[in-house]
């Protein structure tokens, strides 16, 4: 067993340099979201670079929490807990540290946006968003700061409430953005789908890069490789839906606001920003296709293709 583990660890180290693709994908989607956030603010009247960054940080924090909790309670399964319980426990501990930081960002930026960007909305709307944020923060705190054993923390009531509340915050925020721009119900629904897809991608990517991979590299045993590979494949199936959703909803939002004139997209800064964001998403699609072909979706040997996983006992 020691020889198998050492061989796997060596192969994982050799593959580490190839793990640039998922990191590049995360950088691409974060860059695209920053462009999109600035564009949304500009179309709703402009609010300055500082608020654009604050709103972008708000979306990223939402994504880290919503997508991370989806992985924690969705992509991790009871079979993983049984076969690789120590690995899953360490996953939870790693994510808890990230979630605490994301909670702080969400709280600060949420209050900032309610007082500035969303200050012109009705009091009822702002109270609703504030209440949803408070419930989300409290539920995530309960879910991540729970010191119980890993199997007792799996799909807890607090975790389920946190997922539902964060989803509601995302949808409500999307509705607020559309209301500021003077859009209707269809635009709000499309915007909500766009933000939910973004959140799922960002949170899943952060979990994979900063939680699953570092933890898996510490103990690349066959059960861990199998559990990590199964979780990654569940995320990859989700991404097959996320990327087209990001692309289609992004195109719809652009056409809904700017129309279809070529001159608008090539002759204005707003139009060029839209094209830049579209290019970001296409690059993301290319990375997604290339990653498994190059065996670069994880530096843990066997995770990209479970057929390569070494046989052996835990």
C-alpha positions in Angstrom: 0.0 0.0 0.0 2.9 2.4 0.8 4.4 1.8 -2.7 1.0 2.5 -4.3 0.6 5.7 -2.3 4.1 6.9 -3.1 3.7 6.2 -6.8 0.4 8.1 -6.8 1.9 11.0 -4.9 4.8 11.2 -7.4 2.5 11.2 -10.3 0.4 13.9 -8.7 3.4 16.1 -8.3 4.4 15.5 -11.9 0.9 16.6 -13.0 0.8 19.7 -10.8 2.1 22.0 -13.5 -0.7 20.8 -15.8 -3.2 22.1 -13.3 -3.0 25.5 -14.8 -6.1 25.0 -16.9 -8.7 24.9 -14.1 -6.9 27.9 -12.5 -7.0 29.7 -15.8 -10.7 28.9 -16.1 -11.4 30.4 -12.7 -9.4 33.5 -13.7 -11.3 33.8 -16.9 -14.8 33.6 -15.3 -13.8 36.1 -12.6 -12.5 38.5 -15.3 -15.7 38.1 -17.3 -17.8 38.7 -14.2 -15.9 41.9 -13.4 -16.5 43.2 -16.9 -20.2 42.2 -16.7 -20.6 43.8 -13.3 -19.1 47.1 -14.4 -21.3 47.0 -17.5 -24.5 46.4 -15.5 -23.7 49.4 -13.3 -22.9 51.5 -16.3 -26.2 50.7 -18.0 -28.1 51.5 -14.8 -26.7 54.9 -14.4 -23.1 54.4 -13.4 -21.7 54.2 -9.9 -17.9 54.4 -10.1 -15.1 51.9 -10.1 -15.2 51.3 -6.3 -18.8 50.2 -6.3 -18.2 48.1 -9.3 -15.5 46.2 -7.4 -17.7 46.0 -4.3 -20.6 44.5 -6.3 -18.2 42.1 -8.1 -16.9 41.0 -4.7 -20.5 40.5 -3.5 -21.2 38.2 -6.5 -18.0 36.3 -6.0 -18.7 35.8 -2.2 -22.2 34.6 -3.1 -20.8 32.2 -5.6 -18.1 30.8 -3.3 -20.8 30.1 -0.7 -23.6 28.9 -2.9 -21.5 26.8 -5.2 -19.3 25.5 -2.4 -22.3 24.4 -0.3 -23.7 22.7 -3.4 -20.5 20.7 -3.7 -20.5 20.0 0.1 -24.0 18.8 0.2 -24.6 17.7 -3.4 -21.4 16.5 -5.1 -20.2 14.8 -1.9 -22.2 11.6 -1.4 -22.8 9.2 1.5 -20.6 6.6 -0.3 -17.8 9.1 -0.2 -18.3 9.5 3.5 -18.2 5.8 4.1 -15.1 5.1 1.9 -13.0 8.2 2.6 -14.4 9.7 5.7 -11.2 11.4 6.8 -10.8 12.9 3.4 -14.3 14.3 3.5 -13.8 15.7 7.0 -10.7 17.5 5.9 -12.7 18.8 2.8 -15.2 20.3 5.2 -12.5 21.9 7.4 -10.8 23.5 4.4 -14.1 24.9 3.1 -15.1 26.2 6.5 -12.0 28.5 6.5 -12.9 29.8 3.0 -16.6 30.2 3.9 -15.9 32.3 6.9 -13.9 34.8 4.8 -16.6 34.8 2.1 -19.2 35.5 4.8 -17.3 38.5 5.9 -17.1 39.8 2.3 -20.8 39.1 1.7 -21.9 41.0 4.9 -19.7 44.1 4.1 -20.5 44.3 0.4 -24.2 43.5 1.0 -24.6 46.4 3.4 -22.7 48.6 1.0 -24.9 47.8 -2.0 -28.1 48.2 0.0 -27.0 51.7 1.0 -25.8 52.7 -2.4 -26.6 50.8 -5.6 -29.9 49.5 -4.4 -30.7 52.6 -2.3 -33.2 53.8 -4.8 -35.4 50.7 -4.7 -38.5 50.5 -2.5 -38.0 50.0 1.2 -39.9 46.7 1.1 -37.5 45.4 -1.5 -34.4 46.5 0.4 -35.8 45.0 3.7 -36.5 41.7 1.9 -33.0 41.5 0.5 -31.5 42.4 3.8 -33.5 39.8 5.6 -32.5 37.1 3.1 -28.9 38.1 3.5 -29.2 37.9 7.3 -30.8 34.4 7.1 -28.1 33.3 4.6 -25.2 34.5 6.8 -26.7 32.9 9.9 -27.4 29.6 8.2 -24.0 29.4 6.5 -22.3 30.2 9.9 -24.2 27.4 11.6 -23.4 25.0 8.8 -19.7 25.8 8.6 -18.9 26.3 12.3 -20.6 23.0 13.4 -18.0 20.9 15.1 -19.9 17.6 14.7 -18.5 14.6 12.9 -18.5 14.8 9.1 -21.4 12.4 8.6 -23.5 14.4 11.1 -22.8 17.6 9.1 -23.9 16.1 5.8 -27.0 17.8 4.4 -28.0 19.3 7.8 -31.0 21.5 8.1 -28.7 24.5 8.4 -27.0 23.5 5.1 -30.3 23.1 3.3 -31.6 26.5 4.6 -28.3 28.1 3.6 -28.6 26.8 0.0 -32.2 27.9 -0.3 -31.5 31.3 1.2 -28.4 32.0 -0.9 -30.4 31.0 -4.0 -33.1 33.5 -2.9 -30.5 36.2 -2.4 -29.1 35.6 -5.9 -32.6 35.7 -7.5 -33.6 38.8 -5.5 -30.3 40.6 -6.5 -31.0 39.7 -10.1 -34.4 41.2 -9.8 -32.9 44.4 -8.3 -30.4 44.8 -11.1 -33.2 44.5 -13.7 -35.5 46.9 -11.8 -32.7 49.5 -11.8 -32.3 49.1 -15.6 -36.1 49.3 -16.2 -36.5 45.7 -17.3 -39.4 43.3 -16.9 -40.1 39.8 -15.6 -38.4 37.9 -18.5 -35.3 40.0 -18.1 -35.3 39.3 -14.4 -35.6 35.6 -14.9 -32.8 35.5 -17.5 -30.6 37.6 -15.2 -31.3 35.2 -12.3 -30.3 32.2 -14.4 -27.1 34.0 -15.4 -26.2 34.7 -11.8 -27.1 31.3 -10.5 -24.9 29.7 -13.2 -22.1 32.0 -12.4 -22.4 31.2 -8.6 -22.5 27.4 -9.2 -19.4 27.6 -11.4 -17.3 29.9 -9.2 -18.1 28.0 -6.0 -17.5 24.6 -7.6 -14.2 25.8 -9.1 -13.0 27.3 -5.8 -13.9 24.0 -4.0 -12.1 22.0 -6.6 -8.9 24.1 -6.7 -8.6 25.2 -3.1 -10.3 22.5 -1.2 -10.5 19.1 -3.0 -7.0 19.2 -4.7 -4.9 20.3 -1.7 -6.7 17.8 0.5 -6.4 15.0 -2.0 -2.7 15.6 -2.5 -2.1 15.1 1.2 -3.5 11.5 1.1 -3.8 10.2 -2.5 -5.0 6.7 -1.5 -7.2 4.7 -3.9 -10.4 5.5 -1.9 -9.6 9.2 -1.9 -8.8 9.2 -5.6 -12.1 7.4 -6.3 -14.1 9.8 -4.1 -12.4 12.9 -5.6 -12.8 11.7 -9.1 -16.5 10.9 -8.7 -17.1 14.4 -7.1 -15.2 16.1 -9.9 -17.2 14.2 -12.6 -20.5 15.4 -10.9 -19.2 19.0 -11.1 -18.2 18.5 -14.7 -21.7 17.3 -15.6 -23.0 20.5 -13.9 -20.6 22.6 -16.0 -22.0 21.1 -19.1 -25.2 23.0 -18.3 -23.5 26.0 -16.7 -21.4 27.1 -19.7 -24.3 27.1 -22.3 -26.5 28.9 -19.7 -23.9 31.6 -19.1 -23.5 32.0 -22.9 -27.1 32.1 -23.8 -28.3 34.3 -20.9 -25.4 36.6 -21.5 -26.2 37.0 -25.2 -29.9 37.6 -24.4 -29.1 40.3 -21.8 -26.8 42.0 -24.3 -29.3 42.0 -27.2 -32.1 43.0 -24.9 -30.3 46.1 -23.9 -28.1 47.0 -26.9 -30.0 45.4 -29.8 -28.4 43.6 -32.7 -26.6 46.5 -34.6 -23.0 45.7 -35.4 -22.1 49.3 -35.0 -23.3 49.3 -31.4 -20.9 46.5 -30.5 -17.9 47.6 -32.5 -18.3 51.4 -32.1 -19.0 51.9 -28.4 -17.1 51.0 -25.2 -20.2 49.3 -23.8 -20.5 47.1 -27.0 -16.8 46.2 -26.9 -17.1 45.3 -23.2 -20.0 42.9 -24.2 -17.8 41.3 -26.9 -14.9 41.0 -24.4 -17.2 39.2 -22.0 -18.4 36.9 -24.7 -14.8 36.1 -25.6 -14.1 35.2 -22.0 -17.0 32.7 -22.0 -15.8 31.1 -25.3 -12.3 30.8 -23.8 -13.9 29.1 -20.8 -15.6 26.7 -23.1 -12.3 25.9 -24.8 -10.6 25.2 -21.5 -13.5 22.9 -20.4 -13.1 20.9 -23.6 -9.3 20.8 -23.4 -8.9 19.9 -19.7 -9.8 16.2 -19.7 -8.2 15.6 -23.0 -4.9 16.8 -21.5 -5.5 15.0 -18.2 -5.2 18.4 -16.5 -8.4 18.7 -14.6 -6.7 17.6 -11.4 -3.1 17.0 -10.2 -4.2 14.0 -8.3 -3.4 11.0 -10.5 -6.5 9.0 -11.5 -9.0 11.8 -10.7 -9.3 13.0 -14.3 -9.9 9.4 -15.4 -10.9 6.9 -12.8 -9.7 4.1 -15.0 -6.2 5.3 -14.2 -6.7 5.1 -10.5 -4.3 2.6 -8.8 -5.9 -0.5 -7.3 -5.3 -1.2 -3.6 -6.7 -1.2 -0.1 -7.1 1.8 2.1 
